[in-house]
């Protein structure tokens, strides 16, 4: 057997650069780049190994390990899980900074390869700098924190262990049924140790995403169920995007006359004016989709994990509504007594359509969808239309940008009030123009994720919409984008704190407390000059005060030669209305009558919940 002598770090880098995939019928690197912050746990070995391949697999220097891993997620999401950016951190706080990003990828079923420095396998220098010590178990390091939030976890303590570990990590990330993050901890001494690796280990390998075909019996059962349906509804989830099934779902809906609602992760699976589109569903959804869901007798849930914001904490559907779960992951396909059709979304939709032949849902049902959707759109037009208000609402800002942006521009957000406002008010001009990280709703994804999205989509503008709270939490990748030339348009909407949580706090009977800055324990109220702050990082930045000024600033941002930041104040108590119940804990006992009233409403909502057995 022919071998080559390399350090473990050198072998790891050689292996990942040899992995290829197919995107748009072209062979491209599976791992097109690395985000890295170096420290004593990785710089001397992995840094040494990465530098010679910097032109083949570029290393991008982030400002924070969490944000660079979030940027990797943004890239991986944009590439529909077909390419995977790597995030690399040093020992201790560098690695644990990435735990939150791992959870984001885990919740959203997204691939992400995380490589963390670790302590010494030989333990001679214990305790090493940044090492915790678990008194009863010396094998534990901070990297054990990743175990609950990744699909694959390993710690490399011998150089030859990567021969079996790396292929398993890749297979886990590329399998649609198990897709999620992989973490590999790299002992510092093992990174430096040499081994005679088989040359075959480094042979170029081309990976293709498998399309698992559903079991024929499950297709037949689904057809039998649908042929009896009078009011079927499709719920299109993120899996529609990952499977590249957008056209197939639209064609299925048209052929069989079945309205389509979208989850937050499934938004822009269809264009806004698709004849079968009835809008977003759930708590951040539309009155049109929610009305149809309430009366639907069969739900075809395609590529969705049926999160509580989609199901209204399982109050949107009736107890007798039958769910057909078409999903690559069995875990998601069987939820809530679903008829499980386990398989790829694209293949599953096509095979289901073929088996249904010329069956169509009643015209009266689709006509109702058109009517409900028209009423919803009329409401949104009114809410998000032009205004002369001194301080506009979120909806008015979103509506203004949506009206004037290019058809291929990508709108991106993650947390606070913006997921709801964007989900409800953004009208897709083309498919795949929306990225809302709401599986984990991670504050800080907005700018970092947009950086990754722009790397994947350099030809179009990426519009990061971020609240003042998220901006203050994580903004340093504005500087990253200026340095790397990945121009973003960042719209900062300042409503004086965590206004949407203040809204929830008030809605459940509590006083405003510790959410809006003015309601927090402070000595004096100081307003942040976000534009000046962004400008200090090299961005074009300006503050505007009206929708008209915003539109002009957006046009300037379009022409800017680097990242442009637009700041505008928005209302803290004005929101797009929703009509779905959401379960959150409300105290059973309280001295406040408002809380007692909220508890009574809570119990009414609980009584409507579908039993999940």
Secondary structure, DSSP 8 states (H G I E B T S, - for coil): --EEEEEHHHHHHHHHHTEEEEETTEEEESS-EEEE---TTTTTTHHHHHHTTTTTSEEEE-SSHHHHHHHHHHHHHHTTTSS--EEEE-TTHHHHTTHHHHHHHHHTT--EEEEEEE--TT-TT-S-TT----TT-TT--GGGGGGGG-SEEEEE-SGGGHHHHHHHHHHHHH-TTT-SEEEEEEEHHHHH-EEEEEGGGGS-EEE--------HHHHHHHHHHHHT-SSEEEEE-HHHHHTT-HHHHHHHHHHHT-EEEE-STTTTSS-TT-TTEEEE-STTS-HHHHHHHHH-SEEEEES----HHHHTTTTSS-TT-EEEEEESSHHHHTGGG-EEEES-HHHHHHHHHHHHTT----HHHHHHHHHHHHHHHHHHHHHHS----SSB-HHHHHHHHHHHS-TT-EEEE-STTHHHHHHHH---SSTT-EEE--SS--TTHHHHHHHHHHHH-TTS-EEEEEEHHHHHHS-THHHHHHHHT---EEEEEE-SB-HHHHHHHHHTT----SSBGGGSS-SS-----HHHHHHHTT-EEEEE-SHHHHHHHHHHHHH-SS-EEEEEEB-SS--------------SS-S-HHHHHHHHHHHHHHHT-----
